[in-house]
Amino acid sequence: MATNSGRRRKVHGMLKLYYGLDEEGKISEKSQSLDPCDINGPHFDPELYLNKLRRECSLAELMDQETCMVKQIRSLDSDMQTLVYENYNKFISATDTIRKMKNDFKKMEDEMDCLSANMAAITDFSANISGTLQDQHAQITKLSAVHTLLRKLQFLFELPARLNKCLELKAYAQAVSFHRRARCVLQQYSHLPSFKGIQDDCHAIMDMLAQELRQRFRDGGTSAKDLSECVELLLQLDEPAEELCDKFLSHARSRLEADLSLPSPTPNTDILEFIDRGCNEFVSSLCLVIASYQELFISHAQTGELASKNIPQMANRKLHVFVDDLAAQYFSLVERRIQEEKGVSDNSLLVRALDRFHRRLQAVSKLLPSSTVPNQGTEIVIRAATERVKQYLAALQSFYMDSLTDVRQALAAPRLSVAGGTGLPELLSILSASILNQIKSVLASVHLFTAKDITFSNKPYFKGEFCSQGVRESLVVNFIKFVCQSSRQFCESAGDKGGSTPPALLLLLSRLCLDFETSTISYILTLTDEQFLVQHHSPVTPVTILCTEAREAAQKLLNHYVKVQGLNISQMLRKSVETRDWVNTIEPRNVRAVMKRVVEDATSIDVQVGLLYEEGVRKPHSSDSSKRTFSVYSSSRQPVRYAASYTPSAPMDTNLLSNIHKLFSERIDIFSSVEFNKVSVMTGIIKISLKTFLECVRLRTFGRYGLQQIQVDCHYLQMYLWRFVSDENLVHFLLDEIVGSCAHRCLDPSPMEQSVIEVICERG
């Protein structure tokens, strides 16, 4: 078959080529050649073609050309013969088909003629029947109407008996159906005595039926199907739908309020048992009432006149009011019971109770989708969880304050009050660890609210806000702020000595807040975000703000610590200056005891600060820091140059030189903020102490030996205090100012020899 098909395509192609057609049957542009030697062109000239061949080709080529042409002629003849045979077969087949179609159409024409004759006969027969019955048609129609009327009259006259029979058989639905069929007719012809009597009898019977149905409805002891049928029949008897709804809801309210008014649980009854009893008794009964009510008044399809009264809409409004009222009473009891849960030791019972409460209210949501009761229940759950978070925050705050009390008691113990408090690192470690462990414990307890098996925890309205605003902000962030704020309050105590707050506590709290800023806050918030999968859809407090607040609190505490310790040392120096008669004092033989106490206290404070803070950076010390001498003038004046020329008659010159030196010296800020290292803290304390010493000296008048005693004391202080500060020049400058001020206030400024001063200080 494939060979024949290919052959046929080849033959057709050659024919198209012969006639100058392309594949689409159109005249090819190539066929328009005008060459007379083109054997395939329309202008082919045999004579010219032969002459050309004889001129151009040899004998052998002419023989080959002849052989090729003979083959082509034979091939074309064979193809032409095959094509003629094929077309001849198709012509024969078409002739047979036409002959057969003529025979079929002949038969069809005969059948159509027969059908036309039959239709004409039927038409004639129908016309004969109509003509015959034309006279009796009106009479038959009249008799049929009379028969129908007689049947209706018979039904009306038999209606009272039918209704009584239905009452005896308790076929109430059939009785109502009979009465509804006849009610309009009886009403229309009630002016006729006979029909009036039938109507009165029917009304009396139907009143009895309605009374029986009302009694069954009030009893409510029948099955749901019977009760539904009872309500439908009462509605068909024109019983007011609102009264039926009110009666049903009133009866249900009495039973549900009885469940709510049960004796309150004993104090030993846990919250889970209370919720279980409420769900099993009240919520279950409420769901049954909703389902029954909807089946009776809302879901049941209304037909006829009842469908036009919009009973479901009215019944649905009443049901919502009924459910909201009773649910409000129940929710009030639940909230009062939840508020009694004050302990924060275990959350499991409360979380399980809230989960069961939320889970059971979803049944109300399924029965009554448009009700607000489930949302109100969810709000109760959210409020309970939020209140729990507040209780945990209060517990954390109380724990922190109790921990501070324990720290203060430990600081007051003798073993910590000696030598600067060797137990400060241990106290700080214990305090930090206890706070962190308590926070972890609280987060673990609160995490029960977001467990996977808790239904309300997966709701977006609960989880998002509770985790971000409840746990992160209200609990963790507020506690961190409380730690910082309560720590800052220790800096607000009145009095020069900082009130009753131990300085060691200020130092410890400053280090605690600094640790919060460097690591603890970031760790706590990261832990919270990971445990609760906090999604920051709503604004939350950034970590940087909390760290800044903690650092400010640490800075304020450390500044206050410097101030308190500086004022403690200043108080000793002030009393030592104010209680002594510097004009009539004896020649100094040793260093005063108060100066030794100042050095001892500074050493103790240095040890204490070094327990919690790093050393810090100091400026390079000179080689003779401990051997530096002090003149009776300011350090800007060389002792050798001016000592010999100093006399009481030339005070203006020395004052002038001193004031000029102050103009070009570096300004010392006494109460500036200190850095978080030991050197900066000690520098601040010593600045306050020496500045107080300087101001006290400026308020007194000195004699010769008073000036010399000040020289001895200042040299002793210089021997030790320069080691504590960041820049020894600061100590040198202040001590120079003290000695210079004392010289200005001296009646007989005769300074002591430096060698004598060194001997006294080394001996002392």
Secondary structure, 3 states (H helix, E strand, C coil): CHHHHHHHHHHHHHHHHHHCECCCCCECHHHHCCCCCCCCCCCCCHHHHHHHHHHHCCHHHHHHHHHHHHHHHHHHHHHHHHHHHHHHHHHHHHHHHHHHHHHHHHHHHHHHHHHHHHHHHHHHHHHHHHHHHCCCHHHHHHHHHHHHHHHHHHHHHHHHHHHHHHHHHCCHHHHHHHHHHHHHHHHHCCCCHHHHHHHHHHHHHHHHHHHHHHHHHHHCCCCHHHHHHHHHHHHHCCCCHHHHHHHHHHHHHHHHHHHHCCCCCCCCCCHHHHHHHHHHHHHHHHHHHHHHHHHHHHCCCCCHHHHHHCHHHHHHHHHHHHHHHHHHHHHHHHHHHHHCCCCCCCCHHHHHHHHHHHHHHHHHHHHCCCCCHHHHHHHHHHHHHHHHHHHHHHHHHHHHHHHHHHHHHHHHCHHHHCCCCCCHHHHHHHHHHHHHHHHHHHHHHHHHHHCCCCHHHHCHHHHHHHHHHHHHHHHHHHHHHHHHHHHHHHHHCCCCCCCCCCHHHHHHHHHHHHHHHHHHHHHHHHHHHHHHCCCCCCCCCCHHHHHHHHHHHHHHHHHHHHHHHHHHHHHHHHHHHHCCCCCCCCCCCCCCHHHHHHHHHHHHHHHHHHCCCCCCCCCCCCCCHHHCCCCCCCCCCCHHHHCCCCCCCCHHHHHHHHHHHHHHCCCCCCCCCCCCCHHHHHHHHHHHHHHHHHHHHHCCCECHHHHHHHHHHHHHHHHHHCCCCCCHHHHHHHHHHHHHHHHHCECCCCCCCHHHHHHHHHHC
